[in-house]
Amino acid sequence: MSRRNETSTPGNGPLRTCTGCRERAPRSALVRLVLDTAAQRVVVDPGRDAPGRGAWLHPSQECLDLALKRRALPRALRAAGPVDTGGLGGWFGQHDPREASDAPREH
């Protein structure tokens, strides 16, 4: 029997739920965030294989903003207290595919 979060669609791999917008998407389309317990800060897990509990987000500033507004990251990561999310804005600003597609193209 398959676990709920391991449910997949053909060819897309396992599905995860975005902590920001709450939409389900293939794991390959989401970014994994983990808690650096030593510093009590949330960091991006680029290899998607860091130990510990992870939270998944679309790589967009909009989903990050929704997750922060809802205070969903500490809950998803089961953090004991407040966590530092200040470093995430820079990463999401650089890797947001919507930002890149809105940029003017050079001819």
Secondary structure, 3 states (H helix, E strand, C coil): CCCHHHCEECCCEEEEECCCCCCEEEHHHCEEEEEECCCCEEEEECCCCCCCCEEEECCCHHHHHHHHHCCHHHHHCCCCCCCECCCHHHHHHHHCHHHHHHCCCCC
